[in-house]
Amino acid sequence: MYRNLLLREIEKKVDPFIIYHLCGRLHALLHAGMRCAAAISCVMNALSQAGSG
């Protein structure tokens, strides 16, 4: 549920290649045992940096 909501928000601002890359990163963070909220905040930080650059 969160993922779809997050993706919809991201799609408004970022091109699909970056979304694909960030999803891979999120997946890797979750597999590394990071909590979901922490992983999402990591990705959102990366996203805001990508958007401002």
N, CA, C and O atoms as a printed pandas DataFrame, in Angstrom:
     atom_number atom_name residue_name chain_id  residue_number  x_coord  y_coord  z_coord
0              1         N          MET        A               1    0.823   -1.198    0.000
1              2        CA          MET        A               1    0.000    0.000    0.000
2              3         C          MET        A               1    0.861    1.254    0.000
3              4         O          MET        A               1    0.700    2.129   -0.851
4              5         N          TYR        A               2    1.784    1.335    0.966
5              6        CA          TYR        A               2    2.676    2.495    1.037
6              7         C          TYR        A               2    3.451    2.654   -0.256
7              8         O          TYR        A               2    3.655    3.762   -0.752
8              9         N          ARG        A               3    3.876    1.519   -0.787
9             10        CA          ARG        A               3    4.726    1.557   -1.968
10            11         C          ARG        A               3    4.020    2.211   -3.150
11            12         O          ARG        A               3    4.606    3.044   -3.841
12            13         N          ASN        A               4    2.762    1.838   -3.385
13            14        CA          ASN        A               4    2.014    2.415   -4.495
14            15         C          ASN        A               4    1.812    3.910   -4.305
15            16         O          ASN        A               4    1.938    4.688   -5.251
16            17         N          LEU        A               5    1.499    4.307   -3.082
17            18        CA          LEU        A               5    1.306    5.709   -2.769
18            19         C          LEU        A               5    2.594    6.489   -3.003
19            20         O          LEU        A               5    2.590    7.568   -3.595
20            21         N          LEU        A               6    3.694    5.914   -2.523
21            22        CA          LEU        A               6    5.008    6.526   -2.680
22            23         C          LEU        A               6    5.355    6.660   -4.155
23            24         O          LEU        A               6    5.823    7.710   -4.596
24            25         N          LEU        A               7    5.126    5.595   -4.917
25            26        CA          LEU        A               7    5.440    5.620   -6.342
26            27         C          LEU        A               7    4.626    6.673   -7.072
27            28         O          LEU        A               7    5.141    7.361   -7.954
28            29         N          ARG        A               8    3.355    6.800   -6.706
29            30        CA          ARG        A               8    2.517    7.793   -7.374
30            31         C          ARG        A               8    3.044    9.197   -7.110
31            32         O          ARG        A               8    3.080   10.029   -8.016
32            33         N          GLU        A               9    3.451    9.459   -5.882
33            34        CA          GLU        A               9    4.026   10.762   -5.542
34            35         C          GLU        A               9    5.300   11.010   -6.331
35            36         O          GLU        A               9    5.511   12.091   -6.881
36            37         N          ILE        A              10    6.147    9.986   -6.378
37            38        CA          ILE        A              10    7.437   10.114   -7.057
38            39         C          ILE        A              10    7.249   10.325   -8.559
39            40         O          ILE        A              10    7.954   11.128   -9.170
40            41         N          GLU        A              11    6.300    9.604   -9.147
41            42        CA          GLU        A              11    6.088    9.687  -10.592
42            43         C          GLU        A              11    5.732   11.095  -11.049
43            44         O          GLU        A              11    6.000   11.465  -12.192
44            45         N          LYS        A              12    5.134   11.874  -10.167
45            46        CA          LYS        A              12    4.774   13.247  -10.519
46            47         C          LYS        A              12    6.015   14.109  -10.716
47            48         O          LYS        A              12    5.985   15.095  -11.453
48            49         N          LYS        A              13    7.118   13.728  -10.044
49            50        CA          LYS        A              13    8.273   14.609   -9.995
50            51         C          LYS        A              13    9.506   14.099  -10.734
51            52         O          LYS        A              13   10.360   14.883  -11.148
52            53         N          VAL        A              14    9.593   12.779  -10.896
53            54        CA          VAL        A              14   10.856   12.209  -11.339
54            55         C          VAL        A              14   10.663   11.290  -12.533
55            56         O          VAL        A              14    9.601   10.688  -12.691
56            57         N          ASP        A              15   11.686   11.181  -13.374
57            58        CA          ASP        A              15   11.558   10.300  -14.525
58            59         C          ASP        A              15   11.665    8.830  -14.119
59            60         O          ASP        A              15   12.256    8.513  -13.087
60            61         N          PRO        A              16   11.094    7.935  -14.928
61            62        CA          PRO        A              16   10.976    6.522  -14.578
62            63         C          PRO        A              16   12.294    5.820  -14.279
63            64         O          PRO        A              16   12.333    4.920  -13.440
64            65         N          PHE        A              17   13.370    6.213  -14.946
65            66        CA          PHE        A              17   14.643    5.555  -14.694
66            67         C          PHE        A              17   15.080    5.749  -13.254
67            68         O          PHE        A              17   15.567    4.814  -12.618
68            69         N          ILE        A              18   14.909    6.960  -12.736
69            70        CA          ILE        A              18   15.291    7.249  -11.356
70            71         C          ILE        A              18   14.392    6.471  -10.396
71            72         O          ILE        A              18   14.862    5.959   -9.380
72            73         N          ILE        A              19   13.102    6.382  -10.715
73            74        CA          ILE        A              19   12.181    5.606   -9.885
74            75         C          ILE        A              19   12.647    4.159   -9.805
75            76         O          ILE        A              19   12.689    3.564   -8.728
76            77         N          TYR        A              20   12.994    3.602  -10.962
77            78        CA          TYR        A              20   13.440    2.210  -11.025
78            79         C          TYR        A              20   14.676    2.018  -10.151
79            80         O          TYR        A              20   14.773    1.044   -9.404
80            81         N          HIS        A              21   15.614    2.950  -10.250
81            82        CA          HIS        A              21   16.846    2.900   -9.477
82            83         C          HIS        A              21   16.563    2.982   -7.977
83            84         O          HIS        A              21   17.126    2.223   -7.188
84            85         N          LEU        A              22   15.683    3.913   -7.594
85            86        CA          LEU        A              22   15.360    4.083   -6.177
86            87         C          LEU        A              22   14.610    2.890   -5.611
87            88         O          LEU        A              22   14.802    2.525   -4.451
88            89         N          CYS        A              23   13.745    2.272   -6.434
89            90        CA          CYS        A              23   13.033    1.081   -5.977
90            91         C          CYS        A              23   14.013   -0.042   -5.708
91            92         O          CYS        A              23   13.867   -0.781   -4.734
92            93         N          GLY        A              24   15.010   -0.172   -6.567
93            94        CA          GLY        A              24   16.044   -1.178   -6.357
94            95         C          GLY        A              24   16.797   -0.909   -5.068
95            96         O          GLY        A              24   17.123   -1.827   -4.317
96            97         N          ARG        A              25   17.063    0.346   -4.828
97            98        CA          ARG        A              25   17.782    0.747   -3.623
98            99         C          ARG        A              25   16.954    0.467   -2.373
99           100         O          ARG        A              25   17.470   -0.031   -1.372
100          101         N          LEU        A              26   15.664    0.794   -2.445
101          102        CA          LEU        A              26   14.752    0.538   -1.338
102          103         C          LEU        A              26   14.695   -0.958   -1.039
103          104         O          LEU        A              26   14.730   -1.373    0.120
104          105         N          HIS        A              27   14.607   -1.757   -2.093
105          106        CA          HIS        A              27   14.555   -3.212   -1.960
106          107         C          HIS        A              27   15.817   -3.726   -1.267
107          108         O          HIS        A              27   15.753   -4.583   -0.386
108          109         N          ALA        A              28   16.970   -3.182   -1.685
109          110        CA          ALA        A              28   18.246   -3.592   -1.091
110          111         C          ALA        A              28   18.306   -3.219    0.393
111          112         O          ALA        A              28   18.771   -4.007    1.217
112          113         N          LEU        A              29   17.839   -2.026    0.725
113          114        CA          LEU        A              29   17.837   -1.585    2.120
114          115         C          LEU        A              29   16.949   -2.474    2.979
115          116         O          LEU        A              29   17.311   -2.829    4.100
116          117         N          LEU        A              30   15.788   -2.829    2.445
117          118        CA          LEU        A              30   14.876   -3.693    3.193
118          119         C          LEU        A              30   15.494   -5.070    3.401
119          120         O          LEU        A              30   15.345   -5.667    4.467
120          121         N          HIS        A              31   16.192   -5.579    2.375
121          122        CA          HIS        A              31   16.849   -6.873    2.502
122          123         C          HIS        A              31   17.999   -6.815    3.490
123          124         O          HIS        A              31   18.335   -7.819    4.118
124          125         N          ALA        A              32   18.596   -5.660    3.628
125          126        CA          ALA        A              32   19.692   -5.497    4.574
126          127         C          ALA        A              32   19.161   -5.456    6.009
127          128         O          ALA        A              32   19.943   -5.380    6.956
128          129         N          GLY        A              33   17.844   -5.505    6.174
129          130        CA          GLY        A              33   17.252   -5.568    7.496
130          131         C          GLY        A              33   16.862   -4.210    8.055
131          132         O          GLY        A              33   16.514   -4.100    9.231
132          133         N          MET        A              34   16.917   -3.182    7.231
133          134        CA          MET        A              34   16.518   -1.859    7.684
134          135         C          MET        A              34   15.000   -1.811    7.817
135          136         O          MET        A              34   14.286   -2.426    7.026
136          137         N          ARG        A              35   14.514   -1.095    8.799
137          138        CA          ARG        A              35   13.067   -0.957    8.951
138          139         C          ARG        A              35   12.482   -0.198    7.769
139          140         O          ARG        A              35   13.139    0.648    7.162
140          141         N          CYS        A              36   11.258   -0.515    7.465
141          142        CA          CYS        A              36   10.597    0.054    6.292
142          143         C          CYS        A              36   10.619    1.586    6.306
143          144         O          CYS        A              36   10.971    2.208    5.304
144          145         N          ALA        A              37   10.248    2.186    7.421
145          146        CA          ALA        A              37   10.189    3.644    7.506
146          147         C          ALA        A              37   11.563    4.260    7.285
147          148         O          ALA        A              37   11.691    5.284    6.614
148          149         N          ALA        A              38   12.585    3.638    7.848
149          150        CA          ALA        A              38   13.942    4.147    7.695
150          151         C          ALA        A              38   14.398    4.034    6.245
151          152         O          ALA        A              38   15.025    4.947    5.708
152          153         N          ALA        A              39   14.077    2.909    5.620
153          154        CA          ALA        A              39   14.449    2.712    4.219
154          155         C          ALA        A              39   13.759    3.739    3.331
155          156         O          ALA        A              39   14.379    4.311    2.434
156          157         N          ILE        A              40   12.476    3.970    3.583
157          158        CA          ILE        A              40   11.733    4.947    2.785
158          159         C          ILE        A              40   12.297    6.348    2.988
159          160         O          ILE        A              40   12.415    7.107    2.025
160          161         N          SER        A              41   12.645    6.703    4.212
161          162        CA          SER        A              41   13.192    8.037    4.443
162          163         C          SER        A              41   14.540    8.193    3.747
163          164         O          SER        A              41   14.867    9.273    3.254
164          165         N          CYS        A              42   15.322    7.113    3.705
165          166        CA          CYS        A              42   16.589    7.116    2.968
166          167         C          CYS        A              42   16.350    7.440    1.497
167          168         O          CYS        A              42   17.014    8.294    0.910
168          169         N          VAL        A              43   15.381    6.733    0.922
169          170        CA          VAL        A              43   15.076    6.926   -0.487
170          171         C          VAL        A              43   14.504    8.318   -0.736
171          172         O          VAL        A              43   14.841    8.952   -1.736
172          173         N          MET        A              44   13.649    8.799    0.154
173          174        CA          MET        A              44   13.080   10.129   -0.009
174          175         C          MET        A              44   14.153   11.208    0.063
175          176         O          MET        A              44   14.078   12.210   -0.650
176          177         N          ASN        A              45   15.153   11.007    0.922
177          178        CA          ASN        A              45   16.274   11.945    0.983
178          179         C          ASN        A              45   17.018   11.972   -0.343
179          180         O          ASN        A              45   17.335   13.040   -0.866
180          181         N          ALA        A              46   17.294   10.795   -0.881
181          182        CA          ALA        A              46   17.970   10.704   -2.169
182          183         C          ALA        A              46   17.136   11.382   -3.249
183          184         O          ALA        A              46   17.667   12.051   -4.135
184          185         N          LEU        A              47   15.835   11.199   -3.160
185          186        CA          LEU        A              47   14.919   11.765   -4.143
186          187         C          LEU        A              47   14.913   13.288   -4.085
187          188         O          LEU        A              47   14.940   13.945   -5.125
188          189         N          SER        A              48   14.880   13.847   -2.900
189          190        CA          SER        A              48   14.848   15.300   -2.786
190          191         C          SER        A              48   16.157   15.908   -3.285
191          192         O          SER        A              48   16.161   17.000   -3.853
192          193         N          GLN        A              49   17.260   15.204   -3.074
193          194        CA          GLN        A              49   18.540   15.668   -3.599
194          195         C          GLN        A              49   18.549   15.602   -5.122
195          196         O          GLN        A              49   19.041   16.514   -5.785
196          197         N          ALA        A              50   18.004   14.525   -5.669
197          198        CA          ALA        A              50   17.941   14.371   -7.122
198          199         C          ALA        A              50   17.042   15.439   -7.734
199          200         O          ALA        A              50   17.344   15.977   -8.799
200          201         N          GLY        A              51   15.931   15.744   -7.055
201          202        CA          GLY        A              51   14.997   16.741   -7.560
202          203         C          GLY        A              51   15.572   18.142   -7.542
203          204         O          GLY        A              51   15.330   18.929   -8.457
204          205         N          SER        A              52   16.328   18.456   -6.510
205          206        CA          SER        A              52   16.869   19.806   -6.387
206          207         C          SER        A              52   18.077   20.007   -7.293
207          208         O          SER        A              52   18.400   21.138   -7.657
208          209         N          GLY        A              53   18.750   18.910   -7.662
209          210        CA          GLY        A              53   19.921   19.005   -8.530
210          211         C          GLY        A              53   19.469   19.180   -9.946
211          212         O          GLY        A              53   20.298   19.282  -10.850
